[in-house]
């Protein structure tokens, strides 16, 4: 799965851009994903993880 965090399954958000004249156009906001080598089940695996999961310590990085 692309553009989805493999730990918390956070995906993109949808909403509107609102101009000064209050015109609305659809837009999407992507997740800040990073490719990280992590220890999963005692093995090193490359996963896509959002920065919130990395910062909160949910990922144990492999050296």
PQR file with spaces between the fields and no chain letter, atoms N, CA, C, O and H, PARSE charges and radii, in Angstrom:
ATOM       1  N    UNK     1       0.839   -1.177    0.000 -0.4000 1.5000
ATOM       2  CA   UNK     1       0.000    0.000    0.000 -0.0000 2.0000
ATOM       3  C    UNK     1       0.886    1.243    0.000  0.5500 1.7000
ATOM       4  O    UNK     1       1.802    1.365    0.813 -0.5500 1.4000
ATOM       5  N    UNK     2       0.610    2.139   -0.898 -0.4000 1.5000
ATOM       6  CA   UNK     2       1.402    3.357   -0.987 -0.0000 2.0000
ATOM       7  C    UNK     2       0.746    4.463   -0.180  0.5500 1.7000
ATOM       8  O    UNK     2      -0.472    4.478   -0.005 -0.5500 1.4000
ATOM       9  H    UNK     2      -0.134    2.039   -1.559  0.4000 1.0000
ATOM      10  N    UNK     3       1.559    5.389    0.310 -0.4000 1.5000
ATOM      11  CA   UNK     3       1.113    6.588    1.019 -0.0000 2.0000
ATOM      12  C    UNK     3       0.298    6.276    2.264  0.5500 1.7000
ATOM      13  O    UNK     3      -0.613    7.026    2.615 -0.5500 1.4000
ATOM      14  H    UNK     3       2.549    5.377    0.168  0.4000 1.0000
ATOM      15  N    UNK     4       0.625    5.155    2.945 -0.4000 1.5000
ATOM      16  CA   UNK     4      -0.048    4.795    4.189 -0.0000 2.0000
ATOM      17  C    UNK     4       1.013    4.320    5.177  0.5500 1.7000
ATOM      18  O    UNK     4       1.881    3.523    4.822 -0.5500 1.4000
ATOM      19  H    UNK     4       1.365    4.546    2.660  0.4000 1.0000
ATOM      20  N    UNK     5       0.946    4.804    6.405 -0.4000 1.5000
ATOM      21  CA   UNK     5       1.873    4.374    7.447 -0.0000 2.0000
ATOM      22  C    UNK     5       1.587    2.914    7.792  0.5500 1.7000
ATOM      23  O    UNK     5       0.434    2.530    7.991 -0.5500 1.4000
ATOM      24  H    UNK     5       0.241    5.451    6.694  0.4000 1.0000
ATOM      25  N    UNK     6       2.648    2.100    7.860 -0.4000 1.5000
ATOM      26  CA   UNK     6       2.476    0.671    8.114 -0.0000 2.0000
ATOM      27  C    UNK     6       2.246    0.360    9.589  0.5500 1.7000
ATOM      28  O    UNK     6       1.923   -0.778    9.930 -0.5500 1.4000
ATOM      29  H    UNK     6       3.584    2.412    7.698  0.4000 1.0000
ATOM      30  N    UNK     7       2.405    1.347   10.472 -0.4000 1.5000
ATOM      31  CA   UNK     7       2.191    1.100   11.894 -0.0000 2.0000
ATOM      32  C    UNK     7       0.821    1.607   12.343  0.5500 1.7000
ATOM      33  O    UNK     7       0.052    0.859   12.946 -0.5500 1.4000
ATOM      34  H    UNK     7       2.667    2.271   10.195  0.4000 1.0000
ATOM      35  N    UNK     8       0.513    2.859   12.057 -0.4000 1.5000
ATOM      36  CA   UNK     8      -0.759    3.422   12.537 -0.0000 2.0000
ATOM      37  C    UNK     8      -1.802    3.532   11.435  0.5500 1.7000
ATOM      38  O    UNK     8      -2.918    3.985   11.688 -0.5500 1.4000
ATOM      39  H    UNK     8       1.137    3.468   11.567  0.4000 1.0000
ATOM      40  N    UNK     9      -1.461    3.125   10.216 -0.4000 1.5000
ATOM      41  CA   UNK     9      -2.331    3.193    9.023 -0.0000 2.0000
ATOM      42  C    UNK     9      -2.906    4.579    8.765  0.5500 1.7000
ATOM      43  O    UNK     9      -4.035    4.719    8.295 -0.5500 1.4000
ATOM      44  H    UNK     9      -0.554    2.757   10.010  0.4000 1.0000
ATOM      45  N    UNK    10      -2.122    5.591    9.076 -0.4000 1.5000
ATOM      46  CA   UNK    10      -2.525    6.963    8.758 -0.0000 2.0000
ATOM      47  C    UNK    10      -2.382    7.165    7.254  0.5500 1.7000
ATOM      48  O    UNK    10      -1.350    6.837    6.669 -0.5500 1.4000
ATOM      49  H    UNK    10      -1.204    5.477    9.458  0.4000 1.0000
ATOM      50  N    UNK    11      -3.428    7.707    6.634 -0.4000 1.5000
ATOM      51  CA   UNK    11      -3.426    7.934    5.188 -0.0000 2.0000
ATOM      52  C    UNK    11      -3.621    9.404    4.875  0.5500 1.7000
ATOM      53  O    UNK    11      -3.487   10.264    5.745 -0.5500 1.4000
ATOM      54  H    UNK    11      -4.267    7.973    7.109  0.4000 1.0000
ATOM      55  N    UNK    12      -3.938    9.679    3.628 -0.4000 1.5000
ATOM      56  CA   UNK    12      -4.114   11.064    3.224 -0.0000 2.0000
ATOM      57  C    UNK    12      -5.434   11.614    3.737  0.5500 1.7000
ATOM      58  O    UNK    12      -6.374   10.868    4.013 -0.5500 1.4000
ATOM      59  H    UNK    12      -4.047    8.981    2.921  0.4000 1.0000
ATOM      60  N    UNK    13      -5.485   12.945    3.859 -0.4000 1.5000
ATOM      61  CA   UNK    13      -6.704   13.627    4.274 -0.0000 2.0000
ATOM      62  C    UNK    13      -7.223   14.458    3.114  0.5500 1.7000
ATOM      63  O    UNK    13      -6.444   14.970    2.309 -0.5500 1.4000
ATOM      64  H    UNK    13      -4.721   13.551    3.635  0.4000 1.0000
ATOM      65  N    UNK    14      -8.528   14.591    3.030 -0.4000 1.5000
ATOM      66  CA   UNK    14      -9.143   15.376    1.959 -0.0000 2.0000
ATOM      67  C    UNK    14      -9.875   16.555    2.568  0.5500 1.7000
ATOM      68  O    UNK    14     -10.357   16.498    3.699 -0.5500 1.4000
ATOM      69  H    UNK    14      -9.161   14.176    3.683  0.4000 1.0000
ATOM      70  N    UNK    15      -9.945   17.619    1.796 -0.4000 1.5000
ATOM      71  CA   UNK    15     -10.652   18.810    2.264 -0.0000 2.0000
ATOM      72  C    UNK    15     -10.747   19.833    1.162  0.5500 1.7000
ATOM      73  O    UNK    15     -10.665   19.501   -0.020 -0.5500 1.4000
ATOM      74  H    UNK    15      -9.554   17.666    0.877  0.4000 1.0000
ATOM      75  N    UNK    16     -10.920   21.079    1.553 -0.4000 1.5000
ATOM      76  CA   UNK    16     -11.077   22.158    0.593 -0.0000 2.0000
ATOM      77  C    UNK    16     -10.004   23.218    0.774  0.5500 1.7000
ATOM      78  O    UNK    16      -9.641   23.561    1.899 -0.5500 1.4000
ATOM      79  H    UNK    16     -10.986   21.349    2.514  0.4000 1.0000
ATOM      80  N    UNK    17      -9.495   23.741   -0.355 -0.4000 1.5000
ATOM      81  CA   UNK    17      -8.767   24.998   -0.338 -0.0000 2.0000
ATOM      82  C    UNK    17      -9.821   26.085   -0.404  0.5500 1.7000
ATOM      83  O    UNK    17     -10.716   26.027   -1.247 -0.5500 1.4000
ATOM      84  H    UNK    17      -9.790   23.462   -1.269  0.4000 1.0000
ATOM      85  N    UNK    18      -9.730   27.070    0.467 -0.4000 1.5000
ATOM      86  CA   UNK    18     -10.719   28.140    0.487 -0.0000 2.0000
ATOM      87  C    UNK    18     -10.002   29.454    0.173  0.5500 1.7000
ATOM      88  O    UNK    18      -9.095   29.857    0.900 -0.5500 1.4000
ATOM      89  H    UNK    18      -9.003   27.117    1.152  0.4000 1.0000
ATOM      90  N    UNK    19     -10.405   30.114   -0.901 -0.4000 1.5000
ATOM      91  CA   UNK    19      -9.778   31.368   -1.312 -0.0000 2.0000
ATOM      92  C    UNK    19     -10.360   32.534   -0.510  0.5500 1.7000
ATOM      93  O    UNK    19     -11.288   32.366    0.281 -0.5500 1.4000
ATOM      94  H    UNK    19     -11.142   29.786   -1.493  0.4000 1.0000
ATOM      95  N    UNK    20      -9.794   33.703   -0.733 -0.4000 1.5000
ATOM      96  CA   UNK    20     -10.285   34.902   -0.049 -0.0000 2.0000
ATOM      97  C    UNK    20     -11.723   35.206   -0.463  0.5500 1.7000
ATOM      98  O    UNK    20     -12.496   35.746    0.327 -0.5500 1.4000
ATOM      99  H    UNK    20      -9.040   33.839   -1.375  0.4000 1.0000
ATOM     100  N    UNK    21     -12.086   34.858   -1.712 -0.4000 1.5000
ATOM     101  CA   UNK    21     -13.458   35.055   -2.187 -0.0000 2.0000
ATOM     102  C    UNK    21     -14.368   33.898   -1.783  0.5500 1.7000
ATOM     103  O    UNK    21     -15.522   33.824   -2.206 -0.5500 1.4000
ATOM     104  H    UNK    21     -11.457   34.420   -2.354  0.4000 1.0000
ATOM     105  N    UNK    22     -13.833   32.995   -0.959 -0.4000 1.5000
ATOM     106  CA   UNK    22     -14.559   31.831   -0.433 -0.0000 2.0000
ATOM     107  C    UNK    22     -14.906   30.810   -1.519  0.5500 1.7000
ATOM     108  O    UNK    22     -15.880   30.069   -1.391 -0.5500 1.4000
ATOM     109  H    UNK    22     -12.895   33.055   -0.616  0.4000 1.0000
ATOM     110  N    UNK    23     -14.102   30.776   -2.591 -0.4000 1.5000
ATOM     111  CA   UNK    23     -14.240   29.698   -3.573 -0.0000 2.0000
ATOM     112  C    UNK    23     -13.584   28.459   -2.992  0.5500 1.7000
ATOM     113  O    UNK    23     -12.528   28.538   -2.365 -0.5500 1.4000
ATOM     114  H    UNK    23     -13.311   31.378   -2.694  0.4000 1.0000
ATOM     115  N    UNK    24     -14.213   27.323   -3.203 -0.4000 1.5000
ATOM     116  CA   UNK    24     -13.689   26.081   -2.644 -0.0000 2.0000
ATOM     117  C    UNK    24     -13.279   25.130   -3.764  0.5500 1.7000
ATOM     118  O    UNK    24     -14.034   24.905   -4.710 -0.5500 1.4000
ATOM     119  H    UNK    24     -15.071   27.258   -3.713  0.4000 1.0000
ATOM     120  N    UNK    25     -12.079   24.578   -3.646 -0.4000 1.5000
ATOM     121  CA   UNK    25     -11.612   23.537   -4.558 -0.0000 2.0000
ATOM     122  C    UNK    25     -11.087   22.377   -3.714  0.5500 1.7000
ATOM     123  O    UNK    25     -10.486   22.579   -2.659 -0.5500 1.4000
ATOM     124  H    UNK    25     -11.465   24.760   -2.878  0.4000 1.0000
ATOM     125  N    UNK    26     -11.324   21.174   -4.196 -0.4000 1.5000
ATOM     126  CA   UNK    26     -10.900   19.979   -3.465 -0.0000 2.0000
ATOM     127  C    UNK    26      -9.376   19.886   -3.447  0.5500 1.7000
ATOM     128  O    UNK    26      -8.705   20.243   -4.416 -0.5500 1.4000
ATOM     129  H    UNK    26     -11.812   21.010   -5.053  0.4000 1.0000
ATOM     130  N    UNK    27      -8.846   19.402   -2.329 -0.4000 1.5000
ATOM     131  CA   UNK    27      -7.408   19.182   -2.216 -0.0000 2.0000
ATOM     132  C    UNK    27      -7.161   17.994   -1.300  0.5500 1.7000
ATOM     133  O    UNK    27      -8.049   17.569   -0.562 -0.5500 1.4000
ATOM     134  H    UNK    27      -9.390   19.113   -1.542  0.4000 1.0000
ATOM     135  N    UNK    28      -5.950   17.467   -1.354 -0.4000 1.5000
ATOM     136  CA   UNK    28      -5.569   16.374   -0.455 -0.0000 2.0000
ATOM     137  C    UNK    28      -4.265   16.742    0.228  0.5500 1.7000
ATOM     138  O    UNK    28      -3.436   17.451   -0.342 -0.5500 1.4000
ATOM     139  H    UNK    28      -5.228   17.812   -1.953  0.4000 1.0000
ATOM     140  N    UNK    29      -4.083   16.260    1.446 -0.4000 1.5000
ATOM     141  CA   UNK    29      -2.851   16.418    2.199 -0.0000 2.0000
ATOM     142  C    UNK    29      -2.261   15.046    2.417  0.5500 1.7000
ATOM     143  O    UNK    29      -2.914   14.155    2.961 -0.5500 1.4000
ATOM     144  H    UNK    29      -4.756   15.683    1.909  0.4000 1.0000
ATOM     145  N    UNK    30      -1.000   14.876    1.984 -0.4000 1.5000
ATOM     146  CA   UNK    30      -0.334   13.586    2.092 -0.0000 2.0000
ATOM     147  C    UNK    30       0.346   13.458    3.454  0.5500 1.7000
ATOM     148  O    UNK    30       0.646   14.450    4.119 -0.5500 1.4000
ATOM     149  H    UNK    30      -0.469   15.599    1.543  0.4000 1.0000
ATOM     150  N    UNK    31       0.578   12.207    3.846 -0.4000 1.5000
ATOM     151  CA   UNK    31       1.253   11.902    5.099 -0.0000 2.0000
ATOM     152  C    UNK    31       2.759   12.053    4.893  0.5500 1.7000
ATOM     153  O    UNK    31       3.270   11.771    3.809 -0.5500 1.4000
ATOM     154  H    UNK    31       0.334   11.402    3.306  0.4000 1.0000
ATOM     155  N    UNK    32       3.462   12.494    5.922 -0.4000 1.5000
ATOM     156  CA   UNK    32       4.920   12.616    5.868 -0.0000 2.0000
ATOM     157  C    UNK    32       5.518   11.242    6.170  0.5500 1.7000
ATOM     158  O    UNK    32       5.791   10.917    7.325 -0.5500 1.4000
ATOM     159  H    UNK    32       3.046   12.724    6.802  0.4000 1.0000
ATOM     160  N    UNK    33       5.720   10.438    5.119 -0.4000 1.5000
ATOM     161  CA   UNK    33       6.244    9.082    5.279 -0.0000 2.0000
ATOM     162  C    UNK    33       7.745    9.055    5.062  0.5500 1.7000
ATOM     163  O    UNK    33       8.279    9.763    4.208 -0.5500 1.4000
ATOM     164  H    UNK    33       5.498   10.702    4.181  0.4000 1.0000
ATOM     165  N    UNK    34       8.411    8.232    5.846 -0.4000 1.5000
ATOM     166  CA   UNK    34       9.842    8.023    5.715 -0.0000 2.0000
ATOM     167  C    UNK    34      10.087    6.525    5.578  0.5500 1.7000
ATOM     168  O    UNK    34       9.422    5.716    6.224 -0.5500 1.4000
ATOM     169  H    UNK    34       7.976    7.657    6.540  0.4000 1.0000
ATOM     170  N    UNK    35      11.046    6.164    4.730 -0.4000 1.5000
ATOM     171  CA   UNK    35      11.437    4.766    4.576 -0.0000 2.0000
ATOM     172  C    UNK    35      12.506    4.468    5.623  0.5500 1.7000
ATOM     173  O    UNK    35      13.563    5.097    5.643 -0.5500 1.4000
ATOM     174  H    UNK    35      11.586    6.821    4.205  0.4000 1.0000
ATOM     175  N    UNK    36      12.212    3.488    6.504 -0.4000 1.5000
ATOM     176  CA   UNK    36      13.064    3.221    7.658 -0.0000 2.0000
ATOM     177  C    UNK    36      13.378    1.735    7.723  0.5500 1.7000
ATOM     178  O    UNK    36      12.513    0.894    7.478 -0.5500 1.4000
ATOM     179  H    UNK    36      11.353    2.977    6.488  0.4000 1.0000
ATOM     180  N    UNK    37      14.642    1.416    8.060 -0.4000 1.5000
ATOM     181  CA   UNK    37      14.997    0.034    8.376 -0.0000 2.0000
ATOM     182  C    UNK    37      14.657   -0.198    9.836  0.5500 1.7000
ATOM     183  O    UNK    37      15.224    0.449   10.716 -0.5500 1.4000
ATOM     184  H    UNK    37      15.345    2.099    8.258  0.4000 1.0000
ATOM     185  N    UNK    38      13.735   -1.118   10.104 -0.4000 1.5000
ATOM     186  CA   UNK    38      13.261   -1.337   11.465 -0.0000 2.0000
ATOM     187  C    UNK    38      13.384   -2.809   11.834  0.5500 1.7000
ATOM     188  O    UNK    38      13.391   -3.686   10.970 -0.5500 1.4000
ATOM     189  H    UNK    38      13.274   -1.644    9.389  0.4000 1.0000
ATOM     190  N    UNK    39      13.482   -3.058   13.135 -0.4000 1.5000
ATOM     191  CA   UNK    39      13.490   -4.427   13.642 -0.0000 2.0000
ATOM     192  C    UNK    39      12.053   -4.873   13.858  0.5500 1.7000
ATOM     193  O    UNK    39      11.334   -4.312   14.684 -0.5500 1.4000
ATOM     194  H    UNK    39      13.476   -2.345   13.837  0.4000 1.0000
ATOM     195  N    UNK    40      11.645   -5.888   13.104 -0.4000 1.5000
ATOM     196  CA   UNK    40      10.296   -6.422   13.217 -0.0000 2.0000
ATOM     197  C    UNK    40      10.409   -7.929   13.376  0.5500 1.7000
ATOM     198  O    UNK    40      10.833   -8.631   12.458 -0.5500 1.4000
ATOM     199  H    UNK    40      12.229   -6.343   12.432  0.4000 1.0000
ATOM     200  N    UNK    41      10.029   -8.417   14.540 -0.4000 1.5000
ATOM     201  CA   UNK    41      10.117   -9.848   14.807 -0.0000 2.0000
ATOM     202  C    UNK    41      11.549  -10.363   14.799  0.5500 1.7000
ATOM     203  O    UNK    41      11.791  -11.506   14.411 -0.5500 1.4000
ATOM     204  H    UNK    41       9.684   -7.847   15.286  0.4000 1.0000
ATOM     205  N    UNK    42      12.507   -9.530   15.226 -0.4000 1.5000
ATOM     206  CA   UNK    42      13.906   -9.939   15.257 -0.0000 2.0000
ATOM     207  C    UNK    42      14.619   -9.856   13.923  0.5500 1.7000
ATOM     208  O    UNK    42      15.794  -10.213   13.829 -0.5500 1.4000
ATOM     209  H    UNK    42      12.310   -8.602   15.541  0.4000 1.0000
ATOM     210  N    UNK    43      13.934   -9.394   12.891 -0.4000 1.5000
ATOM     211  CA   UNK    43      14.537   -9.280   11.564 -0.0000 2.0000
ATOM     212  C    UNK    43      14.502   -7.829   11.117  0.5500 1.7000
ATOM     213  O    UNK    43      13.646   -7.052   11.540 -0.5500 1.4000
ATOM     214  H    UNK    43      12.980   -9.104   12.967  0.4000 1.0000
ATOM     215  N    UNK    44      15.443   -7.478   10.258 -0.4000 1.5000
ATOM     216  CA   UNK    44      15.503   -6.120    9.717 -0.0000 2.0000
ATOM     217  C    UNK    44      14.623   -6.055    8.477  0.5500 1.7000
ATOM     218  O    UNK    44      14.757   -6.866    7.561 -0.5500 1.4000
ATOM     219  H    UNK    44      16.139   -8.109    9.915  0.4000 1.0000
ATOM     220  N    UNK    45      13.729   -5.085    8.461 -0.4000 1.5000
ATOM     221  CA   UNK    45      12.799   -4.926    7.348 -0.0000 2.0000
ATOM     222  C    UNK    45      12.656   -3.443    7.035  0.5500 1.7000
ATOM     223  O    UNK    45      12.650   -2.618    7.949 -0.5500 1.4000
ATOM     224  H    UNK    45      13.621   -4.426    9.205  0.4000 1.0000
ATOM     225  N    UNK    46      12.543   -3.095    5.764 -0.4000 1.5000
ATOM     226  CA   UNK    46      12.350   -1.703    5.364 -0.0000 2.0000
ATOM     227  C    UNK    46      10.847   -1.432    5.282  0.5500 1.7000
ATOM     228  O    UNK    46      10.121   -2.101    4.546 -0.5500 1.4000
ATOM     229  H    UNK    46      12.548   -3.766    5.022  0.4000 1.0000
ATOM     230  N    UNK    47      10.395   -0.440    6.049 -0.4000 1.5000
ATOM     231  CA   UNK    47       8.976   -0.110    6.091 -0.0000 2.0000
ATOM     232  C    UNK    47       8.794    1.385    5.879  0.5500 1.7000
ATOM     233  O    UNK    47       9.716    2.173    6.085 -0.5500 1.4000
ATOM     234  H    UNK    47      10.985    0.103    6.647  0.4000 1.0000
ATOM     235  N    UNK    48       7.586    1.763    5.465 -0.4000 1.5000
ATOM     236  CA   UNK    48       7.219    3.174    5.341 -0.0000 2.0000
ATOM     237  C    UNK    48       6.446    3.565    6.587  0.5500 1.7000
ATOM     238  O    UNK    48       5.400    2.991    6.891 -0.5500 1.4000
ATOM     239  H    UNK    48       6.836    1.123    5.298  0.4000 1.0000
ATOM     240  N    UNK    49       6.980    4.562    7.315 -0.4000 1.5000
ATOM     241  CA   UNK    49       6.415    4.944    8.601 -0.0000 2.0000
ATOM     242  C    UNK    49       6.248    6.457    8.635  0.5500 1.7000
ATOM     243  O    UNK    49       7.090    7.188    8.111 -0.5500 1.4000
ATOM     244  H    UNK    49       7.830    5.028    7.069  0.4000 1.0000
ATOM     245  N    UNK    50       5.169    6.930    9.246 -0.4000 1.5000
ATOM     246  CA   UNK    50       4.982    8.374    9.388 -0.0000 2.0000
ATOM     247  C    UNK    50       5.916    8.910   10.468  0.5500 1.7000
ATOM     248  O    UNK    50       6.344    8.171   11.355 -0.5500 1.4000
ATOM     249  H    UNK    50       4.485    6.337    9.671  0.4000 1.0000
ATOM     250  N    UNK    51       6.223   10.187   10.385 -0.4000 1.5000
ATOM     251  CA   UNK    51       7.164   10.782   11.321 -0.0000 2.0000
ATOM     252  C    UNK    51       6.624   10.814   12.741  0.5500 1.7000
ATOM     253  O    UNK    51       7.411   10.836   13.688 -0.5500 1.4000
ATOM     254  H    UNK    51       5.875   10.787    9.665  0.4000 1.0000
ATOM     255  N    UNK    52       5.325   10.818   12.918 -0.4000 1.5000
ATOM     256  CA   UNK    52       4.747   10.790   14.262 -0.0000 2.0000
ATOM     257  C    UNK    52       5.086    9.481   14.966  0.5500 1.7000
ATOM     258  O    UNK    52       5.382    9.485   16.161 -0.5500 1.4000
ATOM     259  H    UNK    52       4.686   10.800   12.148  0.4000 1.0000
ATOM     260  N    UNK    53       5.047    8.356   14.242 -0.4000 1.5000
ATOM     261  CA   UNK    53       5.378    7.054   14.836 -0.0000 2.0000
ATOM     262  C    UNK    53       6.872    6.957   15.153  0.5500 1.7000
ATOM     263  O    UNK    53       7.256    6.365   16.161 -0.5500 1.4000
ATOM     264  H    UNK    53       4.807    8.353   13.272  0.4000 1.0000
ATOM     265  N    UNK    54       7.714    7.538   14.291 -0.4000 1.5000
ATOM     266  CA   UNK    54       9.156    7.525   14.542 -0.0000 2.0000
ATOM     267  C    UNK    54       9.464    8.355   15.788  0.5500 1.7000
ATOM     268  O    UNK    54      10.232    7.929   16.651 -0.5500 1.4000
ATOM     269  H    UNK    54       7.401    8.018   13.472  0.4000 1.0000
ATOM     270  N    UNK    55       8.862    9.535   15.874 -0.4000 1.5000
ATOM     271  CA   UNK    55       9.146   10.457   16.967 -0.0000 2.0000
ATOM     272  C    UNK    55       8.626    9.943   18.307  0.5500 1.7000
ATOM     273  O    UNK    55       9.238   10.201   19.343 -0.5500 1.4000
ATOM     274  H    UNK    55       8.238    9.881   15.173  0.4000 1.0000
ATOM     275  N    UNK    56       7.506    9.220   18.300 -0.4000 1.5000
ATOM     276  CA   UNK    56       6.936    8.741   19.548 -0.0000 2.0000
ATOM     277  C    UNK    56       7.545    7.421   20.013  0.5500 1.7000
ATOM     278  O    UNK    56       7.174    6.903   21.066 -0.5500 1.4000
ATOM     279  H    UNK    56       7.009    9.011   17.457  0.4000 1.0000
ATOM     280  N    UNK    57       8.479    6.875   19.231 -0.4000 1.5000
ATOM     281  CA   UNK    57       9.197    5.676   19.672 -0.0000 2.0000
ATOM     282  C    UNK    57       8.493    4.370   19.360  0.5500 1.7000
ATOM     283  O    UNK    57       8.820    3.343   19.955 -0.5500 1.4000
ATOM     284  H    UNK    57       8.780    7.295   18.375  0.4000 1.0000
ATOM     285  N    UNK    58       7.539    4.378   18.449 -0.4000 1.5000
ATOM     286  CA   UNK    58       6.850    3.139   18.079 -0.0000 2.0000
ATOM     287  C    UNK    58       7.683    2.264   17.158  0.5500 1.7000
ATOM     288  O    UNK    58       7.350    1.099   16.942 -0.5500 1.4000
ATOM     289  H    UNK    58       7.273    5.212   17.966  0.4000 1.0000
ATOM     290  N    UNK    59       8.778    2.821   16.606 -0.4000 1.5000
ATOM     291  CA   UNK    59       9.633    2.096   15.676 -0.0000 2.0000
ATOM     292  C    UNK    59      11.005    1.924   16.314  0.5500 1.7000
ATOM     293  O    UNK    59      11.594    2.889   16.799 -0.5500 1.4000
ATOM     294  H    UNK    59       9.048    3.768   16.782  0.4000 1.0000
ATOM     295  N    UNK    60      11.519    0.674   16.314 -0.4000 1.5000
ATOM     296  CA   UNK    60      12.883    0.447   16.771 -0.0000 2.0000
ATOM     297  C    UNK    60      13.754    0.345   15.532  0.5500 1.7000
ATOM     298  O    UNK    60      13.653   -0.617   14.771 -0.5500 1.4000
ATOM     299  H    UNK    60      11.040   -0.111   15.921  0.4000 1.0000
ATOM     300  N    UNK    61      14.619    1.350   15.328 -0.4000 1.5000
ATOM     301  CA   UNK    61      15.441    1.401   14.126 -0.0000 2.0000
ATOM     302  C    UNK    61      16.559    0.367   14.192  0.5500 1.7000
ATOM     303  O    UNK    61      17.098    0.086   15.263 -0.5500 1.4000
ATOM     304  H    UNK    61      14.702    2.132   15.946  0.4000 1.0000
ATOM     305  N    UNK    62      16.896   -0.192   13.039 -0.4000 1.5000
ATOM     306  CA   UNK    62      18.016   -1.125   12.938 -0.0000 2.0000
ATOM     307  C    UNK    62      19.251   -0.346   12.513  0.5500 1.7000
ATOM     308  O    UNK    62      19.162    0.594   11.724 -0.5500 1.4000
ATOM     309  H    UNK    62      16.458    0.036   12.170  0.4000 1.0000
ATOM     310  N    UNK    63      20.388   -0.737   13.034 -0.4000 1.5000
ATOM     311  CA   UNK    63      21.619   -0.019   12.724 -0.0000 2.0000
ATOM     312  C    UNK    63      22.195   -0.414   11.380  0.5500 1.7000
ATOM     313  O    UNK    63      23.235    0.107   10.976 -0.5500 1.4000
ATOM     314  H    UNK    63      20.461   -1.501   13.675  0.4000 1.0000
